[in-house]
Amino acid sequence: MYGIVAGLWGSMYAIGDFLGPTIGGTLLDIYGFPFCCTITAGACVFMVPLLLFSWLYDTRCCRQNSWKTTTVISETTPLLAEDLQDYEHDVLSTYPPQKQTTERMNFQL
């Protein structure tokens, strides 16, 4: 799934890199610079209410019950197994390298 999303993201980004200058250059040649700047400013002004509505909807509706959500187990479980977390051998305590005793080398995994 991550590969599909990354592929689609990259493809759409590349299409935008191609279509943006192509269409922008054509419109600039046909209508001129002042008109194209006016259209760009109008698009920015049009986006402000959409972003404001999206922000209000997200803060009022979606996050209202965020305290009721439970934590996902996969995000809170440790990356190492329980046996490896109890690993008592401290690598940094033997630095710089020195001769280790047999007791120190008989650690269990």
C-alpha positions in Angstrom: 0.0 0.0 0.0 2.9 2.4 0.8 4.4 1.7 -2.6 1.2 2.5 -4.4 0.7 5.7 -2.5 4.3 6.7 -3.1 4.0 5.9 -6.8 0.8 7.9 -7.2 2.3 10.8 -5.3 5.4 10.8 -7.5 3.4 10.4 -10.7 1.0 13.3 -9.8 4.0 15.5 -8.8 5.6 14.8 -12.2 2.4 15.5 -14.1 2.1 18.8 -12.2 5.7 19.6 -13.0 4.9 19.2 -16.7 1.4 20.6 -16.9 2.0 23.7 -14.8 4.6 25.4 -16.9 3.0 24.1 -20.1 -0.5 25.5 -19.4 0.9 28.5 -17.6 3.1 29.5 -20.5 0.3 29.0 -23.0 -2.1 31.2 -21.0 0.6 33.8 -20.5 1.1 34.0 -24.3 -2.6 34.2 -25.0 -3.9 36.5 -22.2 -0.8 38.3 -20.9 0.9 38.7 -17.6 -1.6 41.0 -15.7 -4.6 38.7 -16.5 -2.7 35.6 -15.4 -1.7 37.3 -12.1 -5.3 38.2 -11.5 -6.5 34.6 -12.1 -3.8 33.3 -9.7 -4.8 35.8 -7.0 -8.5 34.9 -7.5 -7.6 31.2 -7.1 -5.8 32.0 -3.8 -8.8 34.1 -2.6 -11.1 31.2 -3.5 -9.0 28.8 -1.5 -9.2 30.8 1.8 -12.8 29.9 2.6 -12.3 26.3 1.6 -9.3 26.0 4.0 -11.1 27.8 6.7 -14.1 25.5 6.4 -11.8 22.4 6.4 -10.0 23.7 9.5 -13.3 24.4 11.3 -14.8 21.1 10.4 -11.6 19.2 11.5 -11.4 21.0 14.9 -15.1 21.0 15.7 -16.3 17.6 14.4 -13.3 15.3 14.1 -11.3 16.1 17.2 -14.2 16.5 19.5 -14.1 12.9 20.6 -10.3 12.4 20.4 -10.1 11.8 24.1 -12.3 8.7 23.7 -9.9 7.0 21.2 -7.9 4.1 22.4 -4.2 3.6 21.7 -3.3 1.3 18.9 -1.3 -1.6 20.2 1.0 -1.8 17.3 2.2 1.8 17.9 3.0 1.3 21.5 4.6 -2.2 21.5 8.4 -2.2 21.7 10.3 -3.1 18.6 12.4 -5.7 20.4 11.0 -8.8 21.9 10.6 -9.1 25.6 13.5 -11.5 25.9 15.9 -9.0 24.2 14.7 -6.1 26.4 16.0 -8.1 29.5 19.4 -8.3 27.8 21.8 -7.4 30.6 25.0 -7.0 28.6 25.9 -3.4 28.3 28.0 -2.8 25.2 29.1 0.7 26.3 30.4 -0.5 29.6 33.1 -2.5 27.8 34.4 0.4 25.8 37.3 0.9 25.2 37.8 -2.8 24.6 39.4 -4.7 27.4 39.8 -8.2 28.5 36.4 -9.5 29.6 35.9 -12.0 32.4 34.2 -15.3 31.7 31.2 -14.2 33.9 30.7 -11.1 31.7 30.8 -13.2 28.5 28.3 -15.8 29.7 25.2 -13.7 29.1 22.0 -15.3 27.9 19.8 -14.2 25.1 
